[in-house]
Amino acid sequence: MRMKVVKGLAGALALLALVAMATNGALAQTKTPPKKAVTKAPATPAPAFDRALLQPATLKEKAPEVYEVKFTTTKGDFTVKVTRAWSPLGADRFYNLVKHHFYDDASFFRVVPGFVVQFGINAHPEVSRAWRNANIKDDPVKQSNKRGFVTYAMGGPNTRTTQVFISLRDNSRLDAMGFSPFGEVTEGMGIVERLYEGYGDGPPSGSGPDQALIESQGKAYLDKGFPKLDSIKTANLVVAAGAKPAAPATPSKKN
């Protein structure tokens, strides 16, 4: 369309009308409202852990002669009473682990009916790496591995680190193999016996969780491949009434 040059206010109005006609009423269209910015929800951070757990050599506090640990789990609560005289090195290690919440979020990855419930691999791979070689020496066996007693798992002499098991029956045959109980389930053994057992033992004996993969991938590996496993929500120290911390070790003189 060829437009004429016009003058004055009237002419300007006429020109606007012509432009509107030439663009098929485009000026009268409703403008599309601007898109609202989509705010993405922040990613859920991984559960925090006590950074002291990355330095096992610093966690050497002596335990009270008697203390209790309350486990709150996805199945219910149970309590372990630890007697230091039974297995001093084991009791001290367990005390430090619980005090710094090593067992929080850890899964009961090995539940073998009529035998044991085993746990003690941290939910975070970096923590597991820090403790992999943090072995403690063996304690003499002073108590038998009876039903409800708590003992460290081992891979040979002087290899105890963080994994423990609860006997579901009389496992006294383990006594001669050097497994030294340090505690006993005093409340909630029925809860322990109802922990999910459907996956069975781990390889090579069964198709349950692989301990090496738990250590390298953390709880994410278990949540993905073994979602029915029960786990520990929190494990908290409860010092028994009247109990006193063990006396500090006598300083040795270095030449």
N, C-alpha and C positions, 0 to 999 in steps of 0.2 A: 504494500500500500504506500503510495507517495503522499507525504505530508507537506502542507503549505506552511510557510512562515507566517506567524500571527503576532500581533502586537497587543499590549495591554493585558489587564487582568482577565477580561472576558476571553481574550484569545488564549491565554494560558490555561484556563479551565477547559476550553474546548480541546486544546491539545492533549490534556490529561485524559479526557474522555476517549479521544481517538486511540491513544496508547492502550487504554484498557480494552477497547474493542479488538485491537490488533493482536493482543496477547490472549484472546479468548477468556477474558475474565480472570487471568492468573492472579491479579492483585487482590481479588476477593477471596482467594483460597485461605483456609485456616492453616496457620503454620503448625508444623509438627513440633510438639513440645520437646525440649532438649531431653536427652536420655539421662536418667539419674545415674550417678556413679554407683556401681555395685561394690559394696564393701565386703570383701572376703573375710570370713571368720578366721581368726588366727589359728594356725596349726596347734593342735594340742601338744604341749611340751611333754617330753618323756619325764616320767616320775623322777624327782630329784633323789639323790642319795648323799649320805654323809661323805664328804670328800676325804675324811680321815681314812676311809676304807681303802683308799688307793696307796696307803703306806702301812702295810701290815706290820712292819718292824717297829712301828711306834706304838702299837696297841698291845701293851704288855702289863696292863694293870692286874694286880692280884685280886681274885674273887673273894667274896665273903665265904666263910666256912660252909654256910648253907644259904642258898637263895632259890627263888622260884622264877619261872618264866611263864607268862600267860600268852598262849598263842590264840589269836583270833583268826579263824579261817573261814573259807567259803562254805564250810559244812557246819561250823560251830566252834566252840572254844574248848581248849584243853590246857592243862597246867603240868609243867615239868618241874620237879623238885631236884635240885642239884646239890650233891654232897661232895665238897671238895676233897675230903679225905679218901674217897673212893678212887679218884683219878685226878690228881692236882693239876697237871698240865692241861688235861682235857677240859677241866672245869674252868680254868683261867681263860683258855682260848674261847670257850663258849660264852663266857661272861662278856668278854670284849666284843665279840661278834654281835651279841644281842644288844649290848649297850649302844652300839653304833648302827643298829637296825640293818644289819647284813641280811637277815632272813625276811624282812618285809618284802612282799610281792613274790617271794620264791614259791615255786610249785612243788607239790609232792609228785615228783616225776617217776618214782619207782614204787609201785604198790603191788606186792606179790602176796596174794591171799595165803594165809597160814604160814607166812614167813616174816616179812618186814615191810615197813613203810619208810622210804628213804627220801631225804630232801637235803638242801644245803648248797645248791648252785645259785649264785646271785642272779637277779633279773637283768643285770647290766653286764655286757661282755667285758667292759673295761675293768670292772671290779673283779670279775672272775680271773682275768689275766693277772691282776695284781696278786691274787692269792694262790695261783696255780702251784707255785713252788714254796709257799710259806709253810713248810712242814714243821710239826712239833714231834719231839721224841715220844716213844711209847711209854705209857704208864704200866706198872704191874697190874695184873688182873686181880682185883680184890672182891668183886661182886660177879655173880653169874648173869649171863644174858638171858634172863627170864622174861616172860611176857610183860610188856610195859616198860622195860628198861631201855635207856637211851645210850647209844654207843657211836663212836666215830667209825665211818667206813674207811677202809684202808686198801692200798694197792701193794702192800708188802710192809716190812718193818720200817718204823719211823716215817710213815707217809701220811699221817693224819693232817688234814687242813681245815676244811669247813663242812664237809658232808657228814651227816649223821643218819642213823636209822633207829626206828623204834621196833622192838621185837613184838610180833603178833602172836607168838607162842613161846614155849620154852626152847630157846636156842643155845642151851648150855654147851653144845658141841663146839661153839665158837670160842669158848673160854680158852681152850688149849691152843687156839690159833692166835692169841694175843689181843683179842677184842676186849677192851677194858671199859665197862659201863661207867658213866659218870653221873647219871641221873635216872629218874623214874617218873613216869606219868602217874600223877596222884589224883587228878580229876579229869574226866572227859575221855577215858579210854574208849568208851563207846563211840565217840566222835572219830577217834583215830581209826577204829575198825570199820567205819562207814565211808572213809575217803574213797574217791572213785578209783576203781581197780580194773576197769574194762580194757585198758591198753596193755596190761600185763608187763612182763619184764622187758628190758631194753635189749638191743643186740649185743652179742650174737645169740643170746638165749631166747629172745622174743622179738616182737615187732613194736615194742614201746619206744619211748623217746631215746634218742642217742645222746649220751652225756657229752660227748665232744661237741655236738652241734648246739646243745644248750649253752655250753661255755662260750662258743664262738658267736652265737647269734642272739643269745639272751631269751627273755620270755616271749619275744615276738615269734620265735620258732615254735614254742609250745602252744601259743595262742592260735597259730595258724594250723598246725598239724595235729594238735591234741587238745582241742578246745574244752573237753569235758573234765580235764584234770582239776582237782581242787588245789587251792593255793593258800598261802599265809597272807592275811591282810596286814597284821602287825604282830610282832613278838616283843613283849615288854618285860623288863625286869621287875620282880617283886621280891625285895629282900625280906627274908623270913623274920618274924618278930624276935628280937633279942640277938639276932645274928650280928657278928662283928667282922669287919674285913680282916683278911689274913694279915699276919705281921709281915712287914716288908722284909725282903731278903737281906741277910747280913752282907754289907759291902766287903768285897774281897780286895786285898791289897795287891797291886800290880808291881812287879819288880821292874 
